[in-house]
Structures are given as structure tokens and as C-alpha cells.
Amino acid sequence: MLQESCNIDLSIIIVSWNVKSLLIGCLESIFNNSKGLYIEVIVVDNNSSDETIECIKKQYSQVIIIRNSLNRGFAEATNQGLQVSHGRHLLLLNPDTVIKDDALIKMIKFANSHPEVGLIGPMLMSPNGEIQKYCARSFPRPLDWFWHSIFIRKIFPKSRVFGRLFLSYWDHLDSRCVDAIAGAAMFFSRKTLDEVGLLDESLPMYFEDLDYCYRISKKGKCVYYLAEATIIHYGGQSSVQLANETRILILEAFRLFFMRYGHKTDAYVYRVLAIIASFTRFYLFALIKCFANIIGKKALYFRNYSLQGECITFLWGLKLINHSSIAQSHSSIKR
């Protein structure tokens, strides 16, 4: 049974895996920017090997720690934290984040005055100040993913057709209801938790947040992007340790969304588009890498893309690779 203490304004649940330095920075920002709030912070550690637990105990003894003997993944570990939480409000937060100013207070005040809102997502910003536009996005469709994947949205950034997935035609500077927010920071009330339930532990990583947003919308509640609340998000600091596995899990996440909530043919169309996209991107990146010295800095955006990754996408499209063998060992941090 999920419990509530009327004295705790907010429970913050953080799932961590081998990101000690970032987690300590996250905790520091929480306690520095929660004055006037009664909060509890719960860290669920997925068997880190970098002395994360010892460091937390030394610097932040007030933090509640759940230590797993193996990596239980994001959804299961998050549910562990939710089940021992007591706050009237809940925040699922990635460890590679930094709370800015009064973001926590703003989300609490907004939630209290808007009971029709089931889920709140803050503005996520990169350390360089750039807004991460996936923090407020649409539910995906196969073509939306394809336009994004082959960089058509970069050529037509203001197009409502090519930029639909992450709403790139919108500057994200104002607040509004959206289809979905990012799992890096998800704020909701205990009432929402009671109505919608815990995260679905059967899902692979990178689909849990989309699934939860969809479930909330089906309850008739609004998913709201609150631009006034800002959180810095470094992004993918655990996932980068398992880059190829991450790619497969993301592909599977989209496929499962289409199977669960899309049209009957969406999952099949998506696989076909993934194969086409992998061919397109492979030759594009190969060409750029060949002429990188001539193109110079303009190629930097593409140089980080892996040709091996495109081969993996191609094999996944042909059903020669799946996520089952690596899902259990994968990182618990998002994007």
C-alpha cells in the first residue's frame, strides 16, 4: 500500500547507476533549492560500482537509500522508491540533473492550483543553455520518427509536419498541455499515482515515460509542460556506457509504443522505415567522415554518429537483433 504523510510536501525518487559525481551535484541542487519545503529524497541505486552509496552516506545522511544487489532497470527501481515514499507530491528525477532556483516550489504551486493536471514536466536545458525540446513532445507516429531520424527536421525546423515529434517548430518558452514530457523529470501528485498506478515493469527502458503519459491522458488528465520551472539535464550519462544496447532499447521502445497505442500496421511500417533510415544515415555519415578534414567544424554534429550504430539499426529492422539479451543489464538512467 502506498502511504502518504501530510507533513511531506514532496518525495523525490532518483534511480542511479555509476554516476556518483553527477548524483552528488543533483542532491546538492535539491537541498539548496528546497528552502521552505518539507521533502524526502529517495535514491535507488542499481548496484553501482563507483562508491555511490558511501559518498551519499557521508555527505547527505538524510537521504533514504535503497541498495539493489543487481541492476533492476529504471521502472522497477523507480517503483521501489515510489512504494516507500510519503509525499503529497512526487518527482521522478534523473541523477544527471541540477535543480534551478525555485523550480520545485513552482511545480508544487502549479499542481495545487490545477487539479485537472495529472503530470507536470519542467523545461529541461543543456548545460550550455539550449532547451532540450524532447522535454515537451508529441506521441510518436512512424513518419514522425523517420523525419527526425534522417534530419529532415534540421532542414525544415519550422515545419509542423517534419518537426512534429519534438514540436521543434515551437520555441518551448511558454507553458502548455502536451502529449508527453521527458522521463528525466516527471512531477505528479499522489492522487495521480493512486489513479494511474506504478510504472509498467514489463517495458524496456525509454518507453516508460511515454507509456505513463499515455496512461494519464487516458484518465482524462492533462500532461503539462511548465516552462517557468527549469532543470539542467546533462543527458545519457549512464546510457553512453552501453551505446549499442541503448540504440536497440530506443528502437524497441518506439516499436512497443506503436504496437500498444498505434494503428495495426504502425509497428511493421516502423521497421521498414528503420531499415531505410539506417541506409540513408550510413551513407551520409560515411561521406561526411571521408571529407571531415575538408568540411571541418560543420561536420562536428555528424562525426559523433556511429556507422556501427547504423548497422545495428539495419539488423534490428530485419529482426536479427532484439533487446531481450541486454534489457536486464542496461543502465537505469534516461537519454
N, C-alpha and C positions, 0 to 999 in steps of 0.2 A: 504494500500500500504506500503510495506517495504521500508524504507528510508535508504540512505547512506550519511554519511558525509565524505568528502575526508580528513578531519583532524583527524579522529579517526582511529587508526591502528587496534584496537581490542575491540570488545564488549564481555564481559564475563557474561554469564547468569547462575545464581545459583538458584536452587529451594531448599527451605529449609523447614523442619518441625521438630521443637523441638530438634534442635542440636546447641543451642546457642554457647556453648564454642568452638565446632569444627568449626563453621562458622566464628567466630571471628579469630581463628587461620588461617583459609583459607584466609580470607581477608588480614590479616597481611602479609602472604606469597606472596600474589598477589602484594601488593603495595611495598613490599621490593624487589621484583624481576622483576619489570617492568620499571626500570630506562631507560630513553631514548624513551619510548613508550608513545603514547597518547592513553589511554584506558578509557573505561567506564565500570563500574561494575553494573550489574542489579541483585538485589536479589528479587525473587518472593517468598513470604512467604505464605505457605498454612495453615494459621490460627494456628500458633504456640501459645502455652500457657506458654512459658518459658521466656517471655520478650525479645525475639529475636529482635524485631523491635526497642525497646527502647535502647537496647545495641548498635545496629548498628548506630542509630542516634547520640548517644553520642560519639562513638569512630571513626566512619567513615562517616562523614556527606556528603562526596562526592558521596557516593553510592546511586544509584537510587533504590527506594524501591516500589514494588508493593505488597500491602497487601490484601490477599484474606480473605473473611469472612467465607470461608469453605475450606476444603482440595480438591482442584481441580485435584489432581493427577499430575504425572510428565509431561505427554505430554502436557496437556492443559496449565499448569503453564509455561512450557518452551516456548510454543508458545506465551504466553503473553509477555514474555521477548524479544523474537525474534522480535515481531511486533513493539516494541518501540526502538529497537537497531539501531545504526547508523554506526557501524564499518565496515571497509572493510573486516575484518576477524571476525569470531565468534567462541567462545569457550563455549560449554555446560559443566559445571563443577559441580561436586557434592560438597556439603559443607564439607564433611569429607575428604578433600584432602589438601595437602600442596604443593605449587609450589616450585620446587628446582632450584636454580641458574638461568640460562638464558633459561629455558625451553620454555617460551613464545616467546622469540626472535628467538630461533631455529625453532620453528614451523612456525612462520611468514616468516622467510627467506626461509625455505624449500618450503612453499606454493607459494611464489612469484617466485621461480625459477623452479617450477614443476607444470605448469597449468593443466597437464593431471591428477593430483591427485585431487580427489574430497573430500576426507576425511582423516584426519590425527589423529592417536591415539598415545599418548606418552607411554613410559614404566611406568607401574604402579607398585609401590613397597609397600610392607607392612612396617610398622614402624621398623620391625626387619631386613629389608634389603632384604627380599625374594621377588623375582619377582612374581607378580600375573599373571600367564600365560594366564588367560582368557582375558588379555588386547590385545591379538592378537590370533585369533582363526579361526576355520573353520565354515562354515554354517553347522548346525547340521543335522544328519540323525538319525533315531530311534536307530539303533545299536550303534552309537557313544555315545548317551546319556546313553544307557544301560551299556556299558563297563565302562563308567565313574561312573555311579551310584553304581555299585556293586564292585568298587575298583579294577577291573582287571588292570586298567592303573597303579595302585600302584605296582602291581606285575611285570608288564612289562612296565616300564616307557619309554623305548626307542622304543617301538613298534609303527610303523606308522599306524597300524590297531587299536589297543586299545587306543592309545593316540591321535587320530585324532581330537577329539572335541576341545581341548585346545592346540593342537600341542605340547604336553608335551615332545615329543622326541627332540624338538628344544630348545636350552637354552634361546632364546629370547634376545640375546645380540647384534644381528645385525638387521639392518633395512631392511624391505622388504614389498612388497604388500601382503596383506592377504585378506581373505573373510570378516572378521569383526573385529571391535575393541570394547572396552567396553564403555558403556554409561557414565561412571564416568568422562570421559574427551574426548570430541569429538570436534575437531577443523576443521573448513571448511571456505571457502570464501563466500562472499555474492553472488558471481556468482553461486556457488553450491546451495545456498538457493533458488535463483531465478529459477534455473533449476529443482530442486528436490521438492521444496516446504517445508512446515512446517511438524512437526511430526503428525502422524495419531492419533487423539484424541479418536478414537473408540477402540483402542487397550488397553488391560490390561497392567499393569506395567510389566517390564522385557522383553518385546518384542519390545519396541520402537527402541532400538538401533540396533537390528538385522534387523528389518524392514527397517530402514533408510539406513543401509549399503547395503542391497539388492537392494533398490531403486537406490542408487548411482551407484552400479555396473551395473545395467541395463541401465544406461545412458552412459555406456562405460567408466566410470572414475574409477580410481584405489583407493581402500581403503588402506592406507599406515600406517604401524607401524613404528614410528620414535623412535628408541631405544635411540638416543642421548638426547632426551628430557625426563626428569624424573619428575614424580609427585608421592608423597607419598599418599597412599589411605588407610584409616582405614577400610572402607568397612562395609556396612549394619548397620550403627549406628541408623537409624530410623526403618529399617525393623525388627530389633531384638525386637522392642516393640510389634510387631504383627507377631510372628514367624509362627504360623499355617496358618494365612492368606497369609503370604509371600510364604509359600510352595505351596499353591494352585495356586497362581498367577504365580509362576515359571512353574508349570506343565501346566497351561493354555497357557503360552507364547510359550512353545515348541509345544504344540498341534496346536496352531494357525499358527505357522510358517510352520509346516508340511502340514496343510490344504491349506495354501496360496501358498506355494512355493515348496512343495514336490510332491511325487508321490501320486496317488489317494488313495492308501492303507496305506500311512505312518501314518496318524493320528490314524487309527484303530490299526495298529501294535504297535504304541507307547503306547496306553492304555494297551494293553496286556503285553507289556514289563514292564510297570509301576507296574502292579499287581505282576508280577514275581519278580521284583526288591524289592518291599515292603516286600514280604515274605522272600526273601533272607536276606535283611538287618535287618528285625525284629529279626530273629533267631540269626543272627550274633551278633547284639548289645546286645540281651538278654543274650547270652552266655558270652560275654565279661563283661557285668555288673555283672554277677554272680561271675565271677572269677577275678574281678577287683583288689581285695586286693592281689591276688597271682601274677597277671601279673604286677601290679604296673604301673610305668610310661609308659610302652609300650602301655597301653590301653588308655592313655590320649587322643589320637587322636579320638578315637571312643566314649569315655564316654560322649562327648557333644551332640551326636546324640540322638534324642528323639524317644523312642518307640511309643509315641503318634503320632509323625510325620509320622511314617511308616504306622500306622493305617489310618491316613488321606490320604496318598498316595493310599492305598488299596481302600478306599471308593471312592476316586476320580476316580480311574480306573474303578470302577463299575458304575460310573455316579450317585453316591448317594450324592456327594458334588460337587458344582461348585463355580465359582468365583463371580457370579453376585451380591450376597448379601453383599460382602465385598469389591468389587473393588473401590467403591466411597470413602470409609473411610480409604483406605490404605495409608501408607506412600508414600512420593514422592521421596525418595532417593533410589538409586540403590545399590544392592548387598552389 
